[in-house]
Amino acid sequence: MPELSPRRRMLVLAICCMSLLIVSLDTTALNVGLPSMQRELHASTAGLQWTIDAYTLVLASLLMLAGSTGDRVGRKKVFMTGLVVFTLGSLLCSLAPNLDSLIAFRMVQAVGGSMLNPVAMSIITNTFTDPRERARAIGVWGAVVGISMAAGPLVGGLLVESVDWRAIFWVNLPVGLAALLLTLRFVPESRAPKARRPDPVGQVLVIALFGALTYSIIEAPTASAATVVPFGVVALAALTGLLWYEPRRDEPLIDLRFFRSVPFSGATVIAISAFASLGGFLFLSTLYLQNVRGLDALHAGLWMLPMAVPMFLCAPLAGRLVGSRGPRLPLVIAGVAMTASAVLFAAFEAETSNATLFVGYVLFGIGFGFVNAPITNTAVSGMPRSQAGVAAAVASTSRQLGQTLGVAVIGAVLASGIGSSSYHQTFVTAARPGWWILAACGVAVLTIGAVTNGRWARATAERTAERLESAEIRQVVGAGERA
C-alpha cells in the first residue's frame, strides 16, 4: 500500500469505521426490536436466540476466510463485495415474511458482514504503520462500537415505535451505499506480498464446529438428548480435526502458530469472554425491560443509555492508554467493572431497583468500553504486516464466537429457568445463574488481561513474529527456486 497523507489516512479510517457502524448498529438496534419481533412472528425464546446467533454464527465461521481472501486477492475488492452483500441482505431482512425467512436472510447479511470488519482492520493496520498512531486509530475504531451502542437502542426504539422492527434494517441501506462509493473513490488497493492458498477442509471444520456447538446449546433446554448429543459429538470431532489437520498445512486457515504468542492467545480468550458478556447482557436486559417492566422499545432504548454513553467515552481513552501504557491497565479496569456489574445483578437483583439498575448499566458500559481497543491492538500489533488480515480475522472471530455463545448459553439458562411460567413471575430468579456466568466472564477478562501482558508474555510475541517472518521468507525462497 502506498504511503498516504495524514488527511487521506483519516479518510480511510472513517470509511472503515462506517462498515463497523452498520454491522454494530444492526446488532444493538435489533436487540431492542426482539420483543416486537417475538409478538409479530410468534417466536419462542430459542427463535429469538437464532435471529441473533444465525448472524453471529455465520460471521464467526467466515471471518478468517474473508481475512485471508482479502490478503490474497485484494482488501479493497473483498471490502466492497462485503458492502454489497451486507446491504442486499439488510434489504431482504426488512422484507422477511416469517421467522425462518428472517433467519435465512440474516445469514446472507452475515456473509457480507464477514468481509467487512476483519478486512477493514487489515486496511487500517496497513495504513497506520506507526504503533502509537495505529493504537489511536484502533481507539477510534473502538469508539465507533460505543457510538453504535449509544445510537443503536435509540434508533431501534424510534424505528420500532414509529414504523416497526423491519425499519431497523433500512438504516443499513444508505450507509452501506455511501461506504461503497467512498471506498471505490478513496481507499487504495492492498494485498499481502505472498498470497495464501484457500483451505476448504479447514473452513468446513470451522463451520461444523461453530454450528454444531451453537445448535446443541440453544436447543438443549427444549430438545431431547437424542437430538442434542449428536451435535455435541460433531462439534468435538470438528475441533479434533482442526487441531490435527491445520498444523500439517503450509498455509492453514487458522495458523495455530499465532497462539504461541501469549498476548495473542490471551486476547483471543478475553475477546470470547467479553463479547459473551455483551451478548448475554443485551439479551437479558432487552427481555427484562420490555417483557417484565412493560416498557416500549423507545423507553427500553433510553434505559440502555447509561451503558452506552460510558462505553462511547471510555473506548478512545482505552486507545490512548494502550498507546502510552500498554494493554494491561485498560484490561484490568475492564475486568473489574464488568465483574462488579454482573455481581450486582446476580447477588443483589439490581434490575429490581432503578438506582442499582442504573449503576449496573454504567459499570458494564465502562468495562466494555475499555476492553475492545487492547484486544484489537494486541491481536494485530505483534504479527507481521503480511499476516494482518488473518490475525485481525482471528480476533474478530473470537468476538463473534463469544457473542454467539453468550446469547446461546444465557438464553438456554433463562429458558430452562422460566420453563412454562411467564416472564413476570420468574424472570429475575431464572436470570440469576446467567448473571453469575457473566460475572465469571468478567473475572476471566481481569485475570487473563493481567497475566498475559507482562514482559515474559511480550517476549513470546516477539519470538512468534520472528518465526512467522522467517517461515514466510523460506516459503518465498522455496517458491522462487521451484519456479
C-alpha positions as CSV (number, residue, x, y, z in Angstrom):
1,M,0.0,0.0,0.0
2,P,1.4,3.5,-0.9
3,E,2.2,6.0,1.8
4,L,-0.8,8.2,2.3
5,S,-1.1,11.8,3.5
6,P,-2.4,12.2,7.1
7,R,-5.7,13.6,5.7
8,R,-6.1,10.6,3.4
9,R,-5.3,8.2,6.2
10,M,-8.0,9.7,8.4
11,L,-10.5,9.4,5.5
12,V,-9.7,5.7,5.1
13,L,-10.2,5.3,8.8
14,A,-13.6,7.0,8.6
15,I,-14.7,4.8,5.7
16,C,-13.6,1.6,7.5
17,C,-15.5,2.8,10.6
18,M,-18.7,3.2,8.5
19,S,-18.6,-0.5,7.9
20,L,-18.2,-1.2,11.6
21,L,-21.0,1.2,12.4
22,I,-23.6,-0.5,10.2
23,V,-22.6,-4.0,11.5
24,S,-22.6,-3.0,15.2
25,L,-25.7,-0.7,14.9
26,D,-27.6,-3.5,13.3
27,T,-27.0,-5.8,16.3
28,T,-27.7,-3.3,19.1
29,A,-30.8,-1.9,17.4
30,L,-32.1,-5.4,16.6
31,N,-31.9,-6.3,20.3
32,V,-34.4,-3.6,21.1
33,G,-36.7,-5.0,18.5
34,L,-36.7,-8.6,19.8
35,P,-39.9,-8.4,21.8
36,S,-41.8,-6.8,18.9
37,M,-40.4,-9.5,16.5
38,Q,-41.4,-12.1,19.1
39,R,-45.1,-10.9,19.1
40,E,-45.4,-10.4,15.3
41,L,-43.6,-13.6,14.2
42,H,-44.8,-15.8,17.2
43,A,-41.2,-16.6,18.1
44,S,-40.1,-18.6,21.2
45,T,-37.0,-17.7,23.3
46,A,-35.0,-20.1,21.1
47,G,-36.3,-18.4,18.0
48,L,-35.1,-15.0,19.3
49,Q,-31.7,-16.5,20.0
50,W,-31.5,-17.7,16.4
51,T,-32.3,-14.3,15.0
52,I,-29.1,-13.1,16.8
53,D,-27.0,-16.2,16.6
54,A,-27.7,-17.1,12.9
55,Y,-25.9,-13.8,12.1
56,T,-23.0,-14.1,14.5
57,L,-22.5,-17.8,13.8
58,V,-22.1,-17.3,10.1
59,L,-20.0,-14.2,10.7
60,A,-17.7,-16.1,13.0
61,S,-17.4,-19.1,10.6
62,L,-16.4,-17.0,7.6
63,L,-14.2,-14.2,9.1
64,M,-10.9,-16.0,8.8
65,L,-11.7,-17.0,5.2
66,A,-12.6,-13.3,4.4
67,G,-9.4,-12.1,6.1
68,S,-7.1,-14.4,4.2
69,T,-9.0,-13.8,1.0
70,G,-8.5,-10.1,1.4
71,D,-4.8,-10.6,1.9
72,R,-4.7,-12.8,-1.2
73,V,-7.0,-11.1,-3.9
74,G,-7.1,-7.6,-2.6
75,R,-8.6,-6.0,0.5
76,K,-10.4,-3.3,-1.3
77,K,-12.2,-5.8,-3.6
78,V,-13.3,-8.0,-0.7
79,F,-14.4,-5.0,1.3
80,M,-16.6,-3.7,-1.5
81,T,-18.1,-7.1,-2.1
82,G,-18.9,-7.3,1.6
83,L,-20.7,-3.9,1.5
84,V,-22.8,-5.0,-1.5
85,V,-23.8,-8.4,0.1
86,F,-24.5,-6.9,3.5
87,T,-26.7,-4.1,2.1
88,L,-28.6,-6.6,0.0
89,G,-29.1,-8.9,3.0
90,S,-30.4,-6.0,5.0
91,L,-33.0,-5.3,2.3
92,L,-34.1,-8.9,2.3
93,C,-34.4,-8.9,6.1
94,S,-36.7,-6.0,6.0
95,L,-39.0,-7.9,3.7
96,A,-38.9,-11.3,5.6
97,P,-42.5,-12.7,5.8
98,N,-41.7,-15.1,8.7
99,L,-39.2,-16.1,11.3
100,D,-37.5,-18.8,9.1
101,S,-37.0,-16.3,6.3
102,L,-35.6,-13.7,8.6
103,I,-33.1,-16.2,10.0
104,A,-32.1,-17.2,6.4
105,F,-31.7,-13.5,5.3
106,R,-29.7,-12.7,8.5
107,M,-27.3,-15.4,7.3
108,V,-27.0,-13.6,3.9
109,Q,-26.3,-10.4,5.8
110,A,-23.6,-12.2,7.8
111,V,-21.8,-13.4,4.6
112,G,-21.4,-9.8,3.7
113,G,-20.5,-8.7,7.2
114,S,-17.7,-11.3,7.4
115,M,-16.0,-9.4,4.6
116,L,-16.1,-6.0,6.4
117,N,-14.6,-5.8,9.8
118,P,-11.5,-8.0,9.5
119,V,-10.7,-6.6,6.1
120,A,-11.3,-3.1,7.4
121,M,-9.0,-3.7,10.3
122,S,-6.3,-5.1,8.0
123,I,-6.7,-1.9,5.8
124,I,-6.3,0.2,9.0
125,T,-3.2,-1.8,10.1
126,N,-1.5,-1.3,6.8
127,T,-2.5,2.4,6.6
128,F,-1.3,3.4,10.1
129,T,2.2,1.9,10.4
130,D,3.4,3.9,13.4
131,P,2.5,1.9,16.6
132,R,1.2,4.9,18.5
133,E,-0.7,6.2,15.6
134,R,-2.2,2.8,15.0
135,A,-3.2,2.5,18.7
136,R,-5.0,5.8,18.4
137,A,-6.7,4.7,15.2
138,I,-7.8,1.5,16.9
139,G,-9.2,3.6,19.8
140,V,-11.3,5.5,17.3
141,W,-12.4,2.1,15.8
142,G,-13.4,1.0,19.3
143,A,-15.3,4.3,19.9
144,V,-17.5,3.5,16.9
145,V,-18.7,0.5,18.9
146,G,-19.6,2.9,21.6
147,I,-21.4,5.1,19.1
148,S,-23.4,2.2,17.8
149,M,-24.2,1.2,21.4
150,A,-25.5,4.7,22.2
151,A,-27.3,5.2,18.9
152,G,-28.5,1.6,18.3
153,P,-31.1,1.3,21.1
154,L,-32.4,4.8,20.5
155,V,-32.6,4.4,16.7
156,G,-34.0,1.0,17.1
157,G,-36.6,2.2,19.6
158,L,-37.7,5.1,17.5
159,L,-38.0,2.9,14.4
160,V,-39.9,0.2,16.2
161,E,-42.3,2.6,17.8
162,S,-42.8,4.8,14.7
163,V,-42.8,2.1,12.0
164,D,-41.9,-1.5,13.1
165,W,-38.9,-3.7,13.6
166,R,-38.3,-4.1,9.9
167,A,-37.3,-0.4,9.6
168,I,-34.2,-1.3,11.7
169,F,-32.7,-2.9,8.6
170,W,-33.4,0.2,6.4
171,V,-30.7,2.2,8.2
172,N,-28.1,0.0,6.6
173,L,-29.1,0.8,3.0
174,P,-27.9,4.5,2.7
175,V,-24.9,4.0,4.9
176,G,-23.8,0.9,3.0
177,L,-24.2,2.6,-0.3
178,A,-22.3,5.7,0.8
179,A,-19.4,3.5,2.2
180,L,-19.3,1.6,-1.1
181,L,-19.0,4.8,-3.2
182,L,-16.4,6.3,-0.9
183,T,-14.3,3.1,-0.8
184,L,-14.3,3.0,-4.6
185,R,-13.0,6.5,-4.7
186,F,-10.6,6.9,-1.8
187,V,-9.4,3.5,-0.4
188,P,-6.2,2.2,-2.2
189,E,-6.0,-1.5,-3.0
190,S,-3.6,-3.6,-1.0
191,R,-2.7,-7.2,-0.5
192,A,-0.2,-9.4,1.2
193,P,3.2,-9.9,-0.6
194,K,2.6,-13.6,-0.8
195,A,-0.9,-14.9,-1.4
196,R,-2.3,-17.6,1.0
197,R,-3.9,-20.6,-0.6
198,P,-7.5,-21.5,0.3
199,D,-8.1,-24.1,2.9
200,P,-11.6,-25.7,2.2
201,V,-11.2,-28.5,4.6
202,G,-10.3,-26.2,7.5
203,Q,-13.3,-23.9,6.5
204,V,-15.7,-26.9,6.6
205,L,-14.4,-27.9,10.0
206,V,-14.8,-24.4,11.4
207,I,-18.4,-24.2,10.2
208,A,-19.1,-27.7,11.6
209,L,-17.6,-26.8,15.0
210,F,-19.3,-23.4,15.5
211,G,-22.7,-24.6,14.0
212,A,-23.0,-27.8,15.9
213,L,-21.8,-26.3,19.2
214,T,-24.3,-23.4,19.0
215,Y,-27.2,-25.7,18.0
216,S,-26.6,-28.0,20.9
217,I,-26.5,-25.2,23.4
218,I,-29.6,-23.3,22.1
219,E,-31.8,-26.4,21.7
220,A,-30.7,-28.2,24.9
221,P,-33.5,-26.8,27.1
222,T,-36.3,-28.0,24.8
223,A,-34.9,-30.8,22.6
224,S,-34.2,-34.4,23.7
225,A,-30.8,-35.8,24.4
226,A,-31.0,-37.9,21.3
227,T,-31.3,-34.7,19.3
228,V,-28.7,-32.7,21.1
229,V,-25.9,-35.2,21.8
230,P,-25.1,-36.0,18.1
231,F,-24.4,-32.3,17.5
232,G,-22.1,-32.2,20.5
233,V,-20.2,-35.2,19.1
234,V,-19.9,-33.4,15.7
235,A,-18.5,-30.3,17.5
236,L,-15.9,-32.4,19.3
237,A,-15.0,-34.2,16.2
238,A,-14.6,-31.0,14.2
239,L,-12.4,-29.5,17.0
240,T,-10.2,-32.6,17.0
241,G,-10.0,-32.5,13.2
242,L,-8.9,-28.8,13.2
243,L,-6.2,-29.5,15.8
244,W,-4.9,-32.4,13.8
245,Y,-5.2,-31.1,10.2
246,E,-4.3,-27.4,10.4
247,P,-0.7,-27.8,11.7
248,R,0.0,-30.1,8.7
249,R,-0.8,-27.4,6.1
250,D,1.8,-24.9,4.9
251,E,-0.9,-22.2,4.7
252,P,-3.7,-23.2,7.1
253,L,-7.0,-21.3,7.6
254,I,-6.1,-21.0,11.3
255,D,-2.4,-20.7,11.8
256,L,-2.0,-22.3,15.2
257,R,1.5,-20.8,15.5
258,F,-0.2,-17.5,16.3
259,F,-1.2,-19.0,19.6
260,R,2.4,-19.4,20.7
261,S,2.2,-15.7,21.4
262,V,0.8,-15.4,24.9
263,P,-0.6,-11.9,24.4
264,F,-2.4,-13.1,21.2
265,S,-3.8,-16.2,22.9
266,G,-4.9,-14.0,25.9
267,A,-6.5,-11.5,23.6
268,T,-8.5,-14.3,21.9
269,V,-9.8,-15.7,25.2
270,I,-10.5,-12.2,26.5
271,A,-12.5,-11.4,23.3
272,I,-14.6,-14.5,23.7
273,S,-15.3,-13.7,27.4
274,A,-16.0,-10.0,26.9
275,F,-18.3,-10.4,23.9
276,A,-20.1,-13.4,25.6
277,S,-20.8,-10.9,28.4
278,L,-22.1,-8.3,25.9
279,G,-24.3,-10.8,24.1
280,G,-25.8,-12.2,27.3
281,F,-26.1,-8.7,28.9
282,L,-28.1,-7.2,26.0
283,F,-30.3,-10.3,25.6
284,L,-31.3,-10.3,29.3
285,S,-31.7,-6.6,29.5
286,T,-33.9,-6.3,26.5
287,L,-36.3,-9.0,27.5
288,Y,-36.4,-7.7,31.1
289,L,-37.1,-4.1,30.2
290,Q,-39.8,-4.8,27.7
291,N,-41.4,-8.2,28.8
292,V,-41.1,-7.7,32.5
293,R,-41.2,-4.0,33.1
294,G,-43.5,-3.5,30.2
295,L,-41.5,-0.6,28.6
296,D,-42.0,0.2,24.9
297,A,-39.0,-0.1,22.6
298,L,-38.1,3.6,22.8
299,H,-38.0,3.7,26.6
300,A,-36.1,0.5,26.7
301,G,-33.6,2.1,24.4
302,L,-33.3,5.1,26.7
303,W,-32.7,2.8,29.6
304,M,-29.6,1.4,27.9
305,L,-28.0,4.9,27.5
306,P,-26.3,4.6,31.0
307,M,-24.4,1.6,29.5
308,A,-23.9,3.1,26.0
309,V,-22.5,6.5,27.0
310,P,-19.7,5.3,29.2
311,M,-18.8,2.8,26.5
312,F,-18.5,5.6,24.0
313,L,-16.5,7.8,26.3
314,C,-14.1,5.1,27.5
315,A,-13.2,3.5,24.2
316,P,-10.9,6.3,22.9
317,L,-9.5,6.6,26.4
318,A,-8.6,2.9,26.2
319,G,-6.9,3.5,22.9
320,R,-4.7,6.3,24.3
321,L,-3.9,4.1,27.3
322,V,-2.8,1.2,25.1
323,G,-0.6,3.6,23.1
324,S,1.1,5.1,26.2
325,R,0.9,2.4,28.9
326,G,0.2,-0.9,27.0
327,P,-2.9,-3.1,27.1
328,R,-2.7,-4.4,30.7
329,L,-4.2,-1.4,32.6
330,P,-7.3,-1.0,30.4
331,L,-8.0,-4.8,30.5
332,V,-7.7,-4.8,34.4
333,I,-10.2,-1.8,34.5
334,A,-12.5,-3.6,32.1
335,G,-12.4,-6.9,34.1
336,V,-13.1,-5.2,37.4
337,A,-16.0,-3.1,36.1
338,M,-17.7,-6.0,34.2
339,T,-17.4,-8.3,37.1
340,A,-18.8,-5.8,39.5
341,S,-21.8,-5.1,37.2
342,A,-22.7,-8.8,36.8
343,V,-22.3,-9.5,40.6
344,L,-24.6,-6.6,41.3
345,F,-27.3,-8.3,39.2
346,A,-26.6,-11.8,40.4
347,A,-26.2,-11.2,44.1
348,F,-28.4,-8.1,44.7
349,E,-31.0,-8.3,42.0
350,A,-30.0,-4.9,40.5
351,E,-32.8,-5.0,38.0
352,T,-35.5,-4.6,40.7
353,S,-34.4,-1.1,41.6
354,N,-33.9,1.9,39.3
355,A,-30.8,3.1,41.2
356,T,-29.0,-0.3,41.1
357,L,-30.1,-1.0,37.6
358,F,-28.6,2.4,36.6
359,V,-25.3,1.6,38.4
360,G,-25.1,-1.9,36.9
361,Y,-25.5,-0.5,33.4
362,V,-22.9,2.2,34.0
363,L,-20.4,-0.3,35.3
364,F,-20.9,-2.6,32.3
365,G,-20.5,0.3,29.9
366,I,-17.2,1.4,31.5
367,G,-15.9,-2.2,31.4
368,F,-16.8,-3.0,27.9
369,G,-15.6,0.5,26.7
370,F,-12.1,-0.4,28.0
371,V,-11.9,-3.9,26.5
372,N,-12.1,-3.5,22.8
373,A,-9.0,-1.4,21.9
374,P,-6.5,-3.6,23.8
375,I,-7.9,-6.8,22.3
376,T,-7.6,-5.5,18.8
377,N,-4.2,-3.9,19.2
378,T,-2.7,-7.0,20.9
379,A,-4.1,-9.2,18.1
380,V,-2.5,-7.3,15.2
381,S,0.4,-5.3,16.5
382,G,2.7,-8.3,17.2
383,M,2.2,-10.0,13.9
384,P,3.9,-9.4,10.6
385,R,2.0,-6.9,8.4
386,S,1.6,-9.5,5.7
387,Q,-0.5,-11.6,8.2
388,A,-2.6,-8.6,9.4
389,G,-5.7,-9.8,7.7
390,V,-5.6,-13.3,9.2
391,A,-4.7,-12.0,12.7
392,A,-7.5,-9.4,12.6
393,A,-9.9,-12.1,11.4
394,V,-9.0,-14.4,14.3
395,A,-9.6,-11.5,16.7
396,S,-12.9,-10.7,15.0
397,T,-13.9,-14.4,15.0
398,S,-13.3,-14.5,18.8
399,R,-15.6,-11.6,19.3
400,Q,-18.4,-13.1,17.2
401,L,-18.0,-16.5,18.7
402,G,-18.1,-15.0,22.1
403,Q,-21.3,-13.1,21.3
404,T,-22.8,-16.3,19.8
405,L,-22.0,-18.3,22.8
406,G,-23.2,-15.6,25.2
407,V,-26.6,-15.4,23.6
408,A,-26.8,-19.2,23.3
409,V,-25.7,-20.1,26.9
410,I,-27.6,-17.2,28.6
411,G,-30.7,-17.8,26.6
412,A,-30.6,-21.5,27.3
413,V,-30.2,-20.9,31.1
414,L,-33.0,-18.4,31.0
415,A,-35.3,-20.7,29.1
416,S,-34.6,-23.6,31.5
417,G,-35.4,-21.4,34.5
418,I,-38.6,-19.9,33.1
419,G,-40.0,-23.2,31.7
420,S,-43.7,-22.8,31.1
421,S,-44.1,-19.9,33.5
422,S,-44.5,-16.3,32.5
423,Y,-41.6,-13.8,32.4
424,H,-43.3,-11.6,35.0
425,Q,-43.3,-14.4,37.6
426,T,-39.9,-16.0,37.3
427,F,-37.5,-13.8,35.2
428,V,-35.3,-12.4,38.0
429,T,-34.8,-15.8,39.6
430,A,-34.4,-17.6,36.2
431,A,-31.8,-15.0,35.1
432,R,-29.6,-15.2,38.2
433,P,-27.5,-18.1,37.1
434,G,-26.9,-16.3,33.8
435,W,-25.6,-13.2,35.7
436,W,-23.2,-15.4,37.6
437,I,-21.9,-16.8,34.3
438,L,-21.4,-13.2,33.1
439,A,-19.5,-12.5,36.4
440,A,-17.2,-15.4,35.6
441,C,-16.6,-13.9,32.2
442,G,-15.6,-10.6,33.8
443,V,-13.1,-12.4,36.1
444,A,-11.6,-14.1,33.1
445,V,-11.1,-10.7,31.4
446,L,-9.4,-9.4,34.6
447,T,-7.1,-12.3,35.3
448,I,-6.1,-13.2,31.8
449,G,-5.6,-9.5,30.9
450,A,-3.2,-9.1,33.9
451,V,-1.3,-12.3,33.3
452,T,-0.8,-12.2,29.5
453,N,0.6,-8.7,29.0
454,G,3.8,-8.7,31.1
455,R,7.4,-8.7,29.9
456,W,7.6,-12.5,29.6
457,A,4.4,-12.5,27.5
458,R,5.7,-9.8,25.2
459,A,8.8,-11.8,24.6
460,T,6.8,-14.8,23.4
461,A,5.0,-12.4,21.0
462,E,8.3,-11.2,19.6
463,R,9.6,-14.7,19.1
464,T,6.4,-15.8,17.4
465,A,6.6,-12.8,15.0
466,E,10.2,-13.7,14.1
467,R,9.3,-17.3,13.4
468,L,6.4,-16.3,11.2
469,E,8.5,-13.9,9.2
470,S,11.3,-16.5,8.9
471,A,8.8,-19.1,7.7
472,E,7.4,-16.7,5.1
473,I,10.9,-15.9,3.8
474,R,11.7,-19.6,3.5
475,Q,8.4,-20.2,1.6
476,V,9.1,-17.3,-0.8
477,V,12.6,-18.5,-1.5
478,G,11.5,-22.1,-1.9
479,A,8.7,-21.0,-4.4
480,G,11.3,-18.9,-6.3
481,E,13.7,-21.9,-6.6
482,R,10.9,-24.2,-7.8
483,A,9.9,-21.6,-10.4
